Amino acid sequence: MFATAKEIVISARSLTKKYKDFVAVDGIDFEVRRGEAFGLLGPNGAGKSTTMKMIASVSQRTSGDLSILGKEPNTQGPEIRAHLGVVPQKDLLDRELKVWENLFTYGRYFGLSRKFLKDKVEELLEFAQLTEKRMSKADDLSGGMQRRLAIARGLVNEPEILMLDEPTTGLDPQARHILWDRLFRLKEQGVTLVITTHYMDEAEQLCDRLIVMDKGKIMAEGSPAELIKKYSSKEVLELRFGTDKNEAAAEQLKDLAERIEVLPDRILLYTQKGEDLLTQIVDAGLNPITSLVRRSSLEDVFLRLTGRSLVE
Amino acid sequence: MTDLKFSPGKAVDPQRAIRWGAFRVAEYRIRVLSKWLWSVVAFGLGNPILFLLSVGLGVGALVDANSGGQGLGGVSYLQFVAPALLASAAIQGVMDEVTFPTMDGFVWDKVFFAIGATSISPRQIADGVMLVALLRGLATTLMYLAILLLFGAIPLSSFAPLLLTSMLAGWGWAAIMMAITARLKEDDGFFAIISRFVIAPMFLFSGTFYPLEQMPIYLQPIGWVSPLWHATELGRTLSYGAAMELGMLLLHLGYLALLGLVGMSLTYPKFRERLNS
């Protein structure tokens, strides 16, 4: 089969997962094409991780159809998993083993030869900037290094699809940017990425296309730019009047903007021109303590779709 | 910085990966175990030496002098206790290698979940762990046997039968312990309880140091359920011909095999459930 840009590598139809009475994933449909970076976005408990487990072929669906690399995960789990790379939310490294041993043993699980792995491990250490730490115990690495090791481990079998469950949660900004750079390089080399995140900037940076999930359902689907265009305005004006004064101020502001969201600590005004709106508000005699004009983001899309913010 | 050489989906041969899965897990377990090799060897050799010096030279000399070799099946006291000591060593050896890795795999580091994301199946993980536990049991038993032979405590003809009975006891015990450990959600000092309230009484009440029939009848059931007693009885018959009816011989063999089979058949579905829910 030729690896064309259009080939579908993951296809889900009415995909459902129930745990007893709880519906974790509620009949969702989506497709992922080869070479895409596909995001699952949503708050904790939205059903992202459950969806990831079903794609990773370690959790059987309750109903619906799911096809991964043209195979049926219920019966061909091991064949599918042979071509997946998985970076779990908690790294699940072997803390007793050295850095290089974590990569080596993982490669052996895929039946890779020692000869192949000898070079592969070095290559991955370099990719993850861990060459100098090769003899350290995994336990002794910093959080960012452990994350990079987990990503390197997920690549040892040269997977067709790399799955990352909240790849940068708990990392400092610098470590996040290093990771984003690494993931971008992988995408350039034709690896399909499936990423869950509840960070908007991460989704905007990494994902070609994403689904926004809430309570097991898909709320919206599209590229970050499409979603912002469809569900938000061009700009957002953020105003703070003080915790107990926001509600009262909102009452006076509500007719000035296309849409208004009152959060506990601030008011968001959706508009095409933020600066103009701010001038208008100040001229009207309202004096916010702080103001900020910014571009609309996926955070705003999520707020619009669910009425809640993503990171609570 | 160099880029990865990468041809997605080409490196792995799934059939090959799937076929040898259990051995890959075993290979990993050996790598971990090798970091503790000194303690495996120290315990493997230390235990029999201490026993020979204390029980063998002390208690043994006393028993042999008082019975004239007649009271315990016409063999030396060391020959009499050897099957029990060996089976007990095998049980101790396998115990550490099923309980701790399984606990680590599901609860502490959760490494089984990382392995389960590869082409390896839950059953292969269980098999791989068991394989290395049996290897550890084998190594412990062989070291014990070597010491016993070296000190002339047992004749060479006892080697094969005692290796068999010990390993059978080890397997039965390992399988049951694995089935239990696979069901633990957290470590509540369970292993300390097992070693104090199960292993220690089992060692003392399984006809280890004297025939079980010497016990009051209400204590004998501890021996009947213990794999150690069955292995010891078998070992005594097979190594120096202690009298036993064929029915009993089959019962002992059957009981140990049953423990192993029941243990494994309770282990596999639990591994599957925990890894693929």
Boltz contact constraints between the chains, C-beta under 6 A:
constraints:
  - contact:
      token1: [A, 58]
      token2: [B, 116]
      max_distance: 6.0
  - contact:
      token1: [A, 58]
      token2: [B, 276]
      max_distance: 6.0
  - contact:
      token1: [A, 78]
      token2: [B, 18]
      max_distance: 6.0
  - contact:
      token1: [A, 78]
      token2: [B, 119]
      max_distance: 6.0
  - contact:
      token1: [A, 78]
      token2: [B, 121]
      max_distance: 6.0
  - contact:
      token1: [A, 79]
      token2: [B, 14]
      max_distance: 6.0
  - contact:
      token1: [A, 81]
      token2: [B, 118]
      max_distance: 6.0
  - contact:
      token1: [A, 81]
      token2: [B, 119]
      max_distance: 6.0
  - contact:
      token1: [A, 82]
      token2: [B, 12]
      max_distance: 6.0
  - contact:
      token1: [A, 82]
      token2: [B, 14]
      max_distance: 6.0
  - contact:
      token1: [A, 82]
      token2: [B, 17]
      max_distance: 6.0
  - contact:
      token1: [A, 82]
      token2: [B, 119]
      max_distance: 6.0
  - contact:
      token1: [A, 83]
      token2: [B, 9]
      max_distance: 6.0
  - contact:
      token1: [A, 86]
      token2: [B, 117]
      max_distance: 6.0
  - contact:
      token1: [A, 92]
      token2: [B, 110]
      max_distance: 6.0
  - contact:
      token1: [A, 92]
      token2: [B, 113]
      max_distance: 6.0
  - contact:
      token1: [A, 92]
      token2: [B, 114]
      max_distance: 6.0
  - contact:
      token1: [A, 94]
      token2: [B, 111]
      max_distance: 6.0
  - contact:
      token1: [A, 95]
      token2: [B, 109]
      max_distance: 6.0
  - contact:
      token1: [A, 105]
      token2: [B, 28]
      max_distance: 6.0
  - contact:
      token1: [A, 108]
      token2: [B, 24]
      max_distance: 6.0
  - contact:
      token1: [A, 108]
      token2: [B, 27]
      max_distance: 6.0
  - contact:
      token1: [A, 109]
      token2: [B, 24]
      max_distance: 6.0
  - contact:
      token1: [A, 109]
      token2: [B, 115]
      max_distance: 6.0
  - contact:
      token1: [A, 109]
      token2: [B, 118]
      max_distance: 6.0
  - contact:
      token1: [A, 109]
      token2: [B, 120]
      max_distance: 6.0
  - contact:
      token1: [A, 110]
      token2: [B, 12]
      max_distance: 6.0
  - contact:
      token1: [A, 110]
      token2: [B, 17]
      max_distance: 6.0
  - contact:
      token1: [A, 110]
      token2: [B, 118]
      max_distance: 6.0
  - contact:
      token1: [A, 111]
      token2: [B, 16]
      max_distance: 6.0
  - contact:
      token1: [A, 111]
      token2: [B, 17]
      max_distance: 6.0
  - contact:
      token1: [A, 111]
      token2: [B, 20]
      max_distance: 6.0
  - contact:
      token1: [A, 123]
      token2: [B, 4]
      max_distance: 6.0
  - contact:
      token1: [A, 126]
      token2: [B, 2]
      max_distance: 6.0
  - contact:
      token1: [A, 127]
      token2: [B, 4]
      max_distance: 6.0
  - contact:
      token1: [A, 157]
      token2: [B, 11]
      max_distance: 6.0
  - contact:
      token1: [A, 157]
      token2: [B, 12]
      max_distance: 6.0
  - contact:
      token1: [A, 158]
      token2: [B, 6]
      max_distance: 6.0
  - contact:
      token1: [A, 158]
      token2: [B, 8]
      max_distance: 6.0
  - contact:
      token1: [A, 158]
      token2: [B, 11]
      max_distance: 6.0
  - contact:
      token1: [A, 160]
      token2: [B, 8]
      max_distance: 6.0
  - contact:
      token1: [A, 160]
      token2: [B, 9]
      max_distance: 6.0
  - contact:
      token1: [A, 189]
      token2: [B, 6]
      max_distance: 6.0
  - contact:
      token1: [A, 190]
      token2: [B, 8]
      max_distance: 6.0
  - contact:
      token1: [A, 191]
      token2: [B, 8]
      max_distance: 6.0
